[in-house]
Each structure stands twice: as structure tokens, then as C-alpha cells.
Amino acid sequence: MFNYQKFEKDFVEAWNLHDIEYLLSFYTDDLVYIHPGEHPRVIKGKEQFKKYLEVF
């Protein structure tokens, strides 16, 4: 059975550590991320998401 509590704990840990590789491990290669806000944009794929996170 999938452990959602562990997943959430580990995801938050990766985010708070600003560990991009660790964070990317939670996503599939074909991810689609929609950046909300004043200038919304769609980011497709793990490599593009990595570039986004590197400047975020």
C-alpha cells in the first residue's frame, strides 16, 4: 500500500531543502507543471521543470 504520509513528509523535506534532484524524484519524465500567478506558463517535462526550479 502506498504511504501517503511518508510521501508528503519527504516531498516537503525536498522542497524545504531546495534539493532539486530530490524534488524531481517525485515526478515522472512527462510532467506538466502550470506556474500560476501574474505571468502563468506551462512547463512540460522533467528537464524543463528542473531549469525552472534552478531559477526559482
MDTraj code that builds the backbone (N, CA, C; nanometers):
import mdtraj as md
import numpy as np

residues = "MET PHE ASN TYR GLN LYS PHE GLU LYS ASP PHE VAL GLU ALA TRP ASN LEU HIS ASP ILE GLU TYR LEU LEU SER PHE TYR THR ASP ASP LEU VAL TYR ILE HIS PRO GLY GLU HIS PRO ARG VAL ILE LYS GLY LYS GLU GLN PHE LYS LYS TYR LEU GLU VAL PHE".split()
xyz = np.array([
    [0.0832, -0.1171, 0.0000],
    [0.0000, 0.0000, 0.0000],
    [0.0887, 0.1249, 0.0000],
    [0.0465, 0.2250, -0.0756],
    [0.1230, 0.3490, -0.0853],
    [0.1113, 0.4267, 0.0454],
    [0.2238, 0.4758, 0.0938],
    [0.2270, 0.5506, 0.2191],
    [0.2227, 0.7008, 0.1883],
    [0.1031, 0.7560, 0.1881],
    [0.0845, 0.8969, 0.1538],
    [0.1487, 0.9911, 0.2555],
    [0.1475, 0.9534, 0.3813],
    [0.2082, 1.0391, 0.4836],
    [0.3585, 1.0500, 0.4636],
    [0.4237, 0.9391, 0.4311],
    [0.5676, 0.9420, 0.4049],
    [0.5969, 1.0226, 0.2790],
    [0.5153, 1.0028, 0.1754],
    [0.5325, 1.0784, 0.0516],
    [0.5253, 1.2287, 0.0800],
    [0.4233, 1.2695, 0.1529],
    [0.4066, 1.4116, 0.1841],
    [0.5233, 1.4643, 0.2669],
    [0.5645, 1.3905, 0.3672],
    [0.6770, 1.4306, 0.4519],
    [0.8039, 1.4455, 0.3688],
    [0.8317, 1.3474, 0.2842],
    [0.9529, 1.3503, 0.2016],
    [0.9479, 1.4627, 0.0983],
    [0.8310, 1.4856, 0.0386],
    [0.8168, 1.5925, -0.0599],
    [0.8421, 1.7286, 0.0044],
    [0.7817, 1.7522, 0.1191],
    [0.8009, 1.8794, 0.1899],
    [0.9466, 1.8954, 0.2303],
    [1.0090, 1.7882, 0.2726],
    [1.1510, 1.7931, 0.3080],
    [1.2354, 1.8340, 0.1866],
    [1.2098, 1.7728, 0.0720],
    [1.2840, 1.8061, -0.0503],
    [1.2634, 1.9523, -0.0873],
    [1.1401, 1.9995, -0.0778],
    [1.1096, 2.1391, -0.1113],
    [1.1829, 2.2337, -0.0165],
    [1.1748, 2.2063, 0.1125],
    [1.2373, 2.2940, 0.2118],
    [1.3896, 2.2924, 0.2053],
    [1.4469, 2.1816, 0.1625],
    [1.5926, 2.1728, 0.1467],
    [1.6408, 2.2382, 0.0171],
    [1.5474, 2.2714, -0.0699],
    [1.5816, 2.3249, -0.2026],
    [1.6713, 2.2272, -0.2784],
    [1.6438, 2.0982, -0.2594],
    [1.7200, 1.9909, -0.3233],
    [1.6478, 1.9515, -0.4524],
    [1.6925, 2.0085, -0.5623],
    [1.6228, 1.9911, -0.6895],
    [1.6174, 1.8449, -0.7329],
    [1.7278, 1.7739, -0.7230],
    [1.7282, 1.6331, -0.7658],
    [1.6336, 1.5492, -0.6803],
    [1.6349, 1.5741, -0.5507],
    [1.5445, 1.5035, -0.4593],
    [1.3997, 1.5364, -0.4959],
    [1.3715, 1.6633, -0.5199],
    [1.2370, 1.7051, -0.5557],
    [1.1921, 1.6423, -0.6876],
    [1.2815, 1.6396, -0.7850],
    [1.2469, 1.5813, -0.9149],
    [1.2160, 1.4321, -0.9053],
    [1.2672, 1.3665, -0.8039],
    [1.2422, 1.2226, -0.7890],
    [1.0943, 1.1915, -0.7637],
    [1.0164, 1.2917, -0.7305],
    [0.8738, 1.2725, -0.7055],
    [0.7894, 1.2857, -0.8325],
    [0.8524, 1.3217, -0.9443],
    [0.7812, 1.3482, -1.0683],
    [0.8201, 1.2486, -1.1767],
    [0.7284, 1.2284, -1.2720],
    [0.7583, 1.1470, -1.3893],
    [0.8202, 1.2359, -1.4969],
    [0.8841, 1.1732, -1.5953],
    [0.9511, 1.2485, -1.7014],
    [0.8551, 1.3335, -1.7841],
    [0.7294, 1.2932, -1.7914],
    [0.6327, 1.3649, -1.8753],
    [0.5444, 1.4619, -1.7955],
    [0.5954, 1.5121, -1.6853],
    [0.5162, 1.6008, -1.6008],
    [0.4757, 1.7280, -1.6742],
    [0.3649, 1.7840, -1.6314],
    [0.3191, 1.9147, -1.6791],
    [0.2942, 1.9984, -1.5544],
    [0.3670, 2.1094, -1.5436],
    [0.3546, 2.1993, -1.4291],
    [0.3010, 2.3321, -1.4797],
    [0.1964, 2.3806, -1.4156],
    [0.1392, 2.5096, -1.4533],
    [0.1780, 2.6105, -1.3467],
    [0.2605, 2.7060, -1.3877],
    [0.3047, 2.8120, -1.2976],
    [0.1929, 2.9153, -1.2901],
    [0.1327, 2.9327, -1.1716],
    [0.0232, 3.0284, -1.1588],
    [0.0760, 3.1706, -1.1392],
    [-0.0135, 3.2608, -1.1272],
    [0.0257, 3.3964, -1.0934],
    [0.0050, 3.4951, -1.2061],
    [0.0723, 3.6074, -1.1915],
    [0.0568, 3.7181, -1.2853],
    [0.0993, 3.6810, -1.4269],
    [0.2018, 3.5985, -1.4383],
    [0.2520, 3.5558, -1.5692],
    [0.2483, 3.4032, -1.5764],
    [0.1276, 3.3439, -1.5888],
    [0.1194, 3.1976, -1.5902],
    [0.1895, 3.1388, -1.7118],
    [0.2427, 3.0199, -1.6923],
    [0.3044, 2.9481, -1.8040],
    [0.2991, 2.7993, -1.7762],
    [0.3112, 2.7225, -1.8820],
    [0.3069, 2.5772, -1.8727],
    [0.4477, 2.5243, -1.8960],
    [0.4930, 2.4402, -1.8047],
    [0.6259, 2.3795, -1.8132],
    [0.6043, 2.2309, -1.8359],
    [0.6643, 2.1782, -1.9424],
    [0.6436, 2.0380, -1.9790],
    [0.7750, 1.9622, -1.9726],
    [0.7722, 1.8503, -1.9026],
    [0.8883, 1.7624, -1.8951],
    [0.9786, 1.7931, -1.7770],
    [1.0443, 1.6896, -1.7322],
    [1.1294, 1.6995, -1.6137],
    [1.2482, 1.7926, -1.6357],
    [1.3060, 1.7918, -1.7545],
    [1.4224, 1.8775, -1.7806],
    [1.3845, 2.0254, -1.7767],
    [1.2701, 2.0601, -1.8363],
    [1.2252, 2.1993, -1.8319],
    [1.1874, 2.2402, -1.6899],
    [1.1283, 2.1483, -1.6150],
    [1.0924, 2.1767, -1.4760],
    [1.2188, 2.1979, -1.3926],
    [1.3215, 2.1202, -1.4200],
    [1.4487, 2.1371, -1.3492],
    [1.5048, 2.2769, -1.3747],
    [1.5027, 2.3210, -1.4995],
    [1.5513, 2.4559, -1.5333],
    [1.4692, 2.5624, -1.4610],
    [1.3396, 2.5413, -1.4543],
    [1.2506, 2.6338, -1.3834],
    [1.2888, 2.6410, -1.2356],
    [1.3097, 2.5263, -1.1741],
    [1.3432, 2.5232, -1.0316],
    [1.4791, 2.5861, -1.0031],
    [1.5711, 2.5744, -1.0959],
    [1.7055, 2.6295, -1.0759],
    [1.7047, 2.7820, -1.0658],
    [1.6069, 2.8475, -1.1253],
    [1.5998, 2.9937, -1.1181],
    [1.4892, 3.0423, -1.0251],
    [1.4127, 2.9524, -0.9706],
    [1.3003, 2.9865, -0.8838],
    [1.3492, 3.0347, -0.7499],
])
top = md.Topology()
chain = top.add_chain()
for i, resn in enumerate(residues, 1):
    res = top.add_residue(resn, chain, resSeq=i)
    for name in ("N", "CA", "C"):
        top.add_atom(name, md.element.get_by_symbol(name[0]), res)
traj = md.Trajectory(xyz[None], top)
